[in-house]
Amino acid sequence: MSLLLVLGSWINMLATHPQIDLPILHLVGEEADRLGLECYVIGGYVRDIFLHRDSTDIDVVVVGSGIDLAQAVAKRLGKGAHLSVFKTYGTAQVKRGKIELEFVGARRESYLHDSRNPIVEDGTLEDDQNRRDFTINAMAVCLNKDRYGELLDPFGGIHDMNECTIRTPLDPDITYSDDPLRMMRAIRFATQLGFYLDRETFESIERNRERIKIITKERIVEELNKIMLSRKPSVGWILLDKTGLLPLIFPELSALKGVETKDGKGHKDVFFHTLQVLDNLAQKSDNLWLRWAALLHDIGKPKSKAWDDHAGWTFRNHNYLGAKMIPRIFKTMKMPQNEKMQYVIKMVDLHMRPINLIEDTVTDSAVRRLLFEAGDDIDDLMLLCDADITSKNEEKVRRFHKNYELVRQKMIELEEKDRIRNFQPPVRGEEIMQLLGLEPCSRVGELKNAIKDAILDGIIPNEYEAAKAYLLKIANETKE
């Protein structure tokens, strides 16, 4: 049975649908009737009913004052309801439990060329639906008692959902020029919902892509994060590339594109490899910042790419160069300058270490050092490294996964024995100064590092007495 037939059977049953037949929505309708106002649930909440998606954020558009209706609803709900009024914007919010009701008066909007902030005037429901970004977000359901559950779908949102299509209600050139953030939203919805961009919609984004420059980095990153948290994030990044938005919003990622050939030898397209790694990881983890690490793990390759007459194309130290690039990328894109950024830096910097381990002999010392440097993020690092295996050679893939399992087993054994993860040398700096009669100086740090290295190299166990004895031994040796 087609989605359209299923949707069609629901249209006449909306009044009794569980997400419409809610006591709080009936209450909103009753208060609207008492005030003589038309009111409708509109936008994403209506769309998600048909897409079987849970939603607790409900937008209510009122032909009249949204604030007046919100105040009446909050008063009727009484204790437990929280009312917030935003007079500047003519909106109000009522929260009760997990439910959030956003009230706004129906309006029409016009825009100046250099701003996405509209000039707002009171309008009709039709005006309000005209200003919506996409047909699937322009559907409204009436809450007034005599028309309760009536669906108003002037732009064919039901049809577009059946066709899995993102399309603007009006001329897309006007829609995107007025508010360029809608270009990002179109791509984000296509990624989240598994929909396609309508041809005119796609071509309009191409034509209007330069308008994205008036949008703040914060708003762009908000949309990128939603793309990143989608089931298959690569869909969004490929659409950003195909529409020409990618080099405007993320030139470093765009720089990964392309393959160069010399003496008949080419390298893989790092852009598409990166997206495959991201999709692989997305199947295993919903950690947003680990997904960003996957997207950025090879960001240093363009700067490190070199030709070697014997080895061919090389990308030596690309992990180190990539880690160095991340603070500037995060700052430019207005992303967090905190522990989240540091986590991404660590993942990018270390992502080659497990690969190097499996290509060489897996020594206890090397595994201890990796455990020490990765700390509690070691499991995330191994997920990233697993995702980084994108070879078409099935035998190579099997060998890599098998070797990773050997590394994991070695980690478990050494962690149980040596407790290396996040350890501090058993003998502290203060005690080193007391035992050796030293003032604060670089020598104290050198001795502390020597103890740490001895533990990581397996020379001594991670125990206080062994560390103290080793300290006295090396201190005496340096005196002689």
Secondary structure, DSSP 8 states (H G I E B T S, - for coil): --HHHHHHHHHTTGGGSTTTS-HHHHHHHHHHHHHT-EEEEETHHHHHHHTT----EEEEEEES-HHHHHHHHHHHH-TT-EEEEETTTTEEEEEETTEEEEEEE-EEEE--TT-S--EEEE--HHHHHHTSSSGGG--EEE-SGGGTT-EE-TT-HHHHHHTTEE--SS-HHHHHHH-THHHHHHHHHHHHHT-EE-HHHHHHHHHHGGGGGGS-HHHHHHHHHHHHTSSSTHHHHHHHHHTT-HHHH-HHHHTT----EETTEE---HHHHHHHHHHHHHTT---HHHHHHHHHTTTTHHHH-EEETTTEEE-TTHHHHHHHHHHHHHHHTT---SHHHHHHHHHHHHTTHHHHHHHS---HHHHHHHHHHHGGGHHHHHHHHHHT---S-HHHHHHHHHHHHHHHHHHHHHHHHH--TT---SS-HHHHHHHHT--SSHHHHHHHHHHHHHHHTTSS-S-HHHHHHHHHHHHHHHH-
